[in-house]
Amino acid sequence: MARRILRWLGRAALIIFSLVMILAGLLLLPAVQSAVASWLASWASDRLGVEVRISQVAITLDGSVALRELYVEDLRGDTLFGCPIWS
């Protein structure tokens, strides 16, 4: 019985590890990074109540993140912040 439980726990841990690795691998794809940029800009716009644009999120193997073409407006519609690369 204990052996069966350990085997089940081992398989569950392997499945969870595999899913995490697949998600990490997907985050390295440019199409997924663009989708993340779109979601992040939409979330920030809703949260702040101003327009926020991010053209691309670049995530590397070492875990660093860079936002490309970051643009933030103030409440009057003027440019508050614009940056070609923020890392």
C-alpha positions in Angstrom: 0.0 0.0 0.0 2.8 2.5 0.9 4.6 1.6 -2.2 1.5 2.3 -4.3 1.1 5.8 -2.6 4.8 6.6 -3.2 4.5 5.6 -6.9 1.4 7.8 -7.2 3.2 10.7 -5.5 6.2 10.3 -7.8 4.1 10.3 -10.9 2.2 13.4 -9.7 5.5 15.2 -9.0 6.8 14.3 -12.5 3.6 15.6 -14.1 3.8 18.9 -12.2 7.5 19.3 -13.0 6.8 18.5 -16.7 4.0 21.1 -16.9 6.2 23.8 -15.3 9.0 23.1 -17.8 6.5 23.2 -20.7 5.1 26.5 -19.5 8.7 27.9 -19.1 9.6 26.7 -22.6 6.5 28.4 -24.0 7.4 31.7 -22.4 10.6 31.7 -24.6 8.5 31.7 -27.8 8.1 35.2 -29.4 4.4 34.7 -30.1 3.7 33.8 -26.4 5.8 36.8 -25.3 3.7 39.1 -27.6 0.5 37.7 -26.0 2.0 38.3 -22.6 2.8 41.9 -23.6 -0.7 42.5 -24.8 -2.2 41.0 -21.6 0.2 43.0 -19.4 -0.6 46.3 -21.2 -4.3 45.7 -21.0 -4.1 44.8 -17.3 -1.9 47.9 -16.5 -4.3 50.2 -18.5 -7.3 48.9 -16.6 -5.5 49.1 -13.3 -4.1 52.6 -13.8 -7.0 54.1 -15.8 -4.6 55.4 -18.5 -3.3 54.1 -21.8 -0.3 51.7 -21.4 1.3 50.1 -24.5 4.0 47.4 -24.6 5.0 46.1 -27.9 7.0 43.0 -26.7 8.1 41.3 -23.5 11.4 39.6 -23.9 12.1 36.8 -21.4 15.5 35.1 -21.6 16.8 31.7 -20.2 18.5 33.4 -17.3 15.2 34.9 -16.1 15.7 38.5 -17.1 12.8 40.4 -18.5 12.8 43.3 -20.9 9.8 45.4 -22.0 10.2 46.9 -25.5 8.5 50.1 -26.6 6.9 50.9 -23.3 4.5 53.9 -23.4 2.4 55.3 -20.6 0.0 58.3 -20.8 -1.1 60.5 -18.0 -4.8 61.3 -17.2 -4.9 64.2 -19.7 -3.6 62.0 -22.6 -0.1 63.5 -22.6 3.0 61.2 -22.8 4.0 60.5 -19.2 6.7 57.9 -20.0 8.1 56.4 -23.2 11.0 54.0 -23.4 12.3 51.9 -26.3 13.7 49.2 -23.9 13.1 48.7 -20.2 15.0 45.9 -18.6 
